[in-house]
Amino acid sequence: MTEYAIEVERLTKRYGDLTAVNDISFKVRQGEVFALLGPNGAGKTTTVEIIETIRRPTSGKVHLLGMDVARDKRDIAPCIGVLPQGFSSFDRITVRETMQYYSRLFGHRKKVDIDALIALVNLEDKAKEQYATLSGGLKQRLGIAIALVNDPEIVFLDEPTTGLDPRARREVWEVLLGLKRAGKTVFLTTHYMEEAELLADTVAIISSGRIIAMGSPAHLIEDNADYLILTLQSVDEKALAIVGGMGLEPEHNDDGTIQLRVAHMDDIRKILNAMNNAGASFLGMDVRKPNLEQVFLKLTGEAPDDGVNGEKGAQ
Amino acid sequence: MNLRVVGANLVVSIKSFYREKTAMFFTIMFPILLILVFGTIFMDDDKLNFNLYLQDLDQTETSAEIAQALESTGKFNITRVDPAVDAAQYAKDNKVNLVLVIPGDYEKAYTQYLQFDDLSAFATLRYIYDPSSSSVSDKMQILDMVFARMNQGLSAMPPFIRTAEVSIHTRKYRFIEFFIPGIIAMAIMTESLFGTVNVNTELRQKGIIRKLSTTPITRADWILSNILHQIILAVISTTVMLVVSYAVFDISLNINAWLPVFIVLDVFSFVGIGMVLTRIVQEAQSASAAANAIMFPMMFLSGSFFPLEMMPDFLQAFARVLPLYYINEGLRAAMVFHDNLTAFIYAAIIGAFAAIVFMLGMMVTRWEEGK
């Protein structure tokens, strides 16, 4: 058995003139949570669907647990669990029956406790409800439970939280953190930075069909955004003058705060000292490291699709 | 092929079907309603007993003989119309499609003709009728026959050309018995065609097929379970139709091994067509529109509801290219006419069609997103 759960070599997928995935290569270790991060249309779903055996590559090689996706589809199916993008199921079939159905498709070679899976995704109360009556978040959680019904070695989750409200999203994250703790190999696609940062061991950033950066979230931030962000609240004219005098260009936000990019902690100390000496005033301050979002913006020059974390307006 | 997987799929299909109450009701009840409605409408045809309105302006013993002659045929229930009223107005007011009027000089003309050998004497009986009524011409034909016989009697010459009826069927069949095999064939066609189109487009649009393609279920498992589901539905629906028909109309049909043979061939033919359709027409709404476009000509032109002989020649020729025609006529040959040879020939024709279209459907049904 190979050290890598997934090996992708020079994978390319074309639809006519459009190149959806352009010569990408990467490897996913056993037991790792790997996130493919990128905006809509970047090629995330095409990539993951080729790895899951739903689509066929135009060229390149993909191996899952040493098996070739183009040749060994039937041997691969029992080893993977898939939550496809926009997962949906039979409207009139209950949560428990749906689990039983998928469990029967895989046979009972591995004994999986359906009730334990339903409990894992917190759907005990809904076990007898028909699929059509579930809310979006509950449907996604059922989809995750179904992806686990064959006790797979690799779990694929294609945009598991897209379209969910923030609370439902957190509930899904709880389930995914449980998988991570259990040591499952998880392949995740998402366009939420927060999600990738919270869950992934390795993040690959994909843009226009190419992987433009890859590494742990901490490394990506370290390598691509080696600065600090200082936010000051309710600054007066004197303070602005001091900042300007130090050669910094403040960004003004709608809520009256200003943001400054500085290279070191020392710079922050200097700014604060200068303001103190000049008697300038401000009401509050915040210092933080940049997150994946800033890395993403720097690398791609485009804003990620985002509905929730509300920082888009702050840039 | 994996029977455990096929079974799991079948359970889901059947549960989905019976939990969708409205759809289930219409699938099972629609053919039943057709049988009840058409069976009742055409019940008159079977007993051939007409209401006849008779206005006798002569009011003599001789004119009364006409009424007696008509009554003795057993085909008419005679209602008398007051000689004082206007027959046409009476027919309009009472929505009567035919009033037979015996003229006031009937006895006089009769005496003239018979006793004085005046061969130029005659009596004109008038049919006051509504040409828009469909059964009125039958009624007038029967009256013509009765009067021809009476004329014959009056001329005192025995008829030279006589006729004798020899039915090619062992027994006279009723319209409802002709109708029921057609409805069975039609109901199974509709269920199989729409069942397949709906389930395939729905699963594709909802992305369930994408999920299934990452599990061990194969295309063959999926198609087999759909076929079994449709056969189960067809058997249930046929049973209900037959039970209702026997109970309500007291029909007498020949139920034998041909019935399941044609049911299965009907299912395979239209599941096959459904699979081909879903491949050609990807959008759910256009797919069911296309299914309608196939179903309606089939329903009306293949002789499901009425005998093909009623249609013009070119439509009869067209019917012979419709697969449903062979199922209709094959079922009738087996169930009504006890004609095993015809049933066999038609079963062979539709069997070949079913095999081709079903294999085509299997080939074009896509399981992967592919491309």
Interface residues (C-beta under 8 A of the other chain):
Chain A: Y15 E49 E52 T53 I54 R55 R56 R74 A77 P78 I80 V82 P84 Q85 G86 F87 S88 S89 F90 D91 R92 I93 E97 Q100 Y101 Y102 R104 L105 F106 G107 Q130 I146 N150 F156
Chain B: R4 V5 G7 A8 N9 V11 V12 K15 S16 R19 E20 K206 G207 I208 R210 K211 L212 S213 T214 T215 P216 I217 E368 E369 G370 K371
